[in-house]
Every structure is written in structure tokens, then in C-alpha cells.
């Protein structure tokens, strides 16, 4: 069972503001009934400010009233009451300072050997921006005279499996550059 936020503070509020039994409160907040009784006696949780589970949407007033009238009833959290953590996006990859000067070389290699890869995929593989990719492609990069195309796997900017997966995914796209059909001998004559 999912527990409420700040269980001791919630227990303090439920003890002070409701007529629930110690067992009901203990079951709801995930504590032992003797610990809830110690909170009520003032032996534990001195100075803890009560946390209202109704105001923050963890309980409804109807649930509390029903449980007050029936000592066998148990409280349960409202389904959407606890905020769920947001899935963390990958974000930009960190490239060590020593390898940052190798990025334009890797971009040039990818643009030369795999033109079917779109710019966002190249940026994700090497850990760079679309702007840098465009500057390397247009030869307007500040260091374009010294850029030598080098394999990003050898440079350590991506793994071979990531590169292979990106190439396969780019080949599966319907708008991927298709090589011109080969001429047959009958057509050449």
C-alpha cells in the first residue's frame, strides 16, 4: 500500500482533528498502533506540525466521516493524490574537455560516410548542437581548416552499437536517401 506524504505529521493531524481509532490511523500512515498512541499521549512527535491530508487531496472528508462512524472501516489514499515523479529525459550528454575538440572531426566523418543520418541523430550521437553540425557542413566552422573526418567510435564520442542503431533507424525511414537504381544491361543499350 502506498503511504501518505509525511506520515507522522499526517498522524498528528488525524489524532488532533478526527475521532478515528489508533488502529485506523496507524493503518493509514503505516505505523504501529502503539506509536500512534504515543503520539496522542505526547511522548513522540513533539513539535511536529500536523499535515492535513484532506486539504492536500490525500483523503476526502467523506472517507474520514465514514471511518469515524465505523471503527472497522479503513482509510485509503485518493488515487491521484501523490504526485508521480516525472520521467527524466536523457538531456545533453557530457563530453570531457579533452574530447570536445574532436567533435567537429566526428561530425565531418558522419556527414561524409552517413549522409542519411538526420542532424538531430548526429547531434545525439556526438553530443553537439544542430548549429555546429550546420557550420561543419557549410565549412563556416571557426576551425574548418583543421577539421579532418575521423570515426566518432574511435574518438570515443559514441559506441559502435549506438552508431549502428542510428544507421539502421535512418535506413528504415521512408524519406531516407535511396541510391539510384542500377542500370541493367538491356537499358544501357
N, C-alpha and C positions, 0 to 999 in steps of 0.2 A: 504494500500500500504506500502511496506517496504521502509524505508528511507535509504539514503546512510550513510556511516560512516562519522562522524564529519560533520554534515550538515552546520554549519556556515563557517567552513574552506572551504568546497566544494563550498558554495555560493560565498565566496570571490574569489576563483579561477575562477569560471564561470563568475563573473562580470568582472574580470580583463582580462581574456583571450578569451572571446567569445562575440558575438553580440546577445546573447539571450535576450528576454524581461524579465522584472522583474517577470511577471506572470509565464513564463516558468520556471525560476529558483526557484521561490517560490513553485511552484507545485512539482518540482523535490525534493527539500530539505525539504519540509514540513513546510515552514514558510509562514508568511503573506507577500503579495507583498510590503506593506509599510515597513516592516522590511528589506526586500531585498533592497529597495530604500534607506533606512537609512544606510545600509552597503555601498552602492555605493556612498552616499554623504559623507561618512567618519564619521558619527555620532555614528555608532555602529561598533563593532568588530575591533576596532583599535588595531593594533599589532598582529592580528591573521594572521598566515601564510596560504596562500591558499593551499588546498589539491586537487591534480589533480585526478579527477575521471576517466580520460581516462587511465592514467599510472597505476592506481591500479585496472583496469578492471571493474569498476562500470558502465562505459559508453563506447561507441565506437565513434570514430571520425565521422563515417557516421551518427550516430544519432544526433550528435551536428550540423553537416553541414545541415542536413535535417531540424532540428528545427530552425536554423538561417535563412534559406530560407523561411520557412513557420511559421509565428507567431502563428498559431492555433495548430501546432504540439506540442505534449507533450513528454518529455523525460521519459524513464523508465529504471530501473536498469537491467543490464545484469543478467540473471537467476542465474548463479553460482558465482556471484561477491562477495557476502557477505559470509565469512567463517561461516559455521554452527558449533555450539558448539558440541563437541564430547560427546556422551552419557557417563555418568560417571559410571564406574564399581563399584560394591559393595566394592571390596577390602577386606582387613582383618578387622574383627570385633574387636573392642576394648573390652578387658576383664579387669575389675578392678583388681588392685593389690591383693585385698583381696580374689579374686576367682581364681587367677592363679594357686595356689597350688592344687585346686580342679580338674583341667583339667585331670591329669593322672587317677584320680578315675573315672571320667566320661568316659574317653576313654576305660578303663578296663570294665566298665559296658556295653558300647555299643558293644565292641568286644565279650563279653560273651553272651549277650542277643540278639544281632542282628548281627551275623557274615555275613549276606548277604549284609550289607552296605559296599560299597567300601571305601577305605581310603580317597579319596577326599571329600566324603559326610560326613564322620565322622569329618574330619578336618574343614569343613564348619560349621557343627552343633556346635562343641565345640569351634572353633576358635583356632586351633592349626595347626602344620605342619605335613607332612607325616613322617618326621624323628621321631618326638615324638611318633606318633602312632606306628611306627615300633619298637621303643625302648620299649614301654609298652607291645606290643605283644610278643617280644622276651625276655622280662624280663631283659633287659640291661639298663633300665632307672636308673638314679642315685639314685632314691628314691623308687626302686621297692619293697623293704622290707616293706614299709609303705603304699603301694597302696591298697586301699580297694574299690572294684567296688561299685560306688554309681550313682544313676539315675541323668543324667545331667539336667533334668527338675527340680528336687528337689533342685539341687545345683544352679539353676538359670543361667545355661550356655546356655540354649536354651529353646524354648517354646514347649509345648506338640504338638501344631499344626505343627510346623516345623519338629519335630521328626516323627509324624505320616505321614506327607507328604513324608519324606525321606524313611520311611519304605515301603510305598505304591509304590513309584517310584522304589525302589530297587526290589520289588516283581514283577514289570511289566517288568523288564529287561529279555531278553531271556536267558542270561548266568547266571541268579541268581541261587543260590544253591537250587535245588529241593530236597525235602525229598524223601527218598526211598519209592517205592510203598509198601503199606501194603499187607502182605500175606493173601490170602483168605484161608478159612478152607480147600478147596479142594487141594490147592497147598501144604499145610503143611503136608498132609498125605503121 
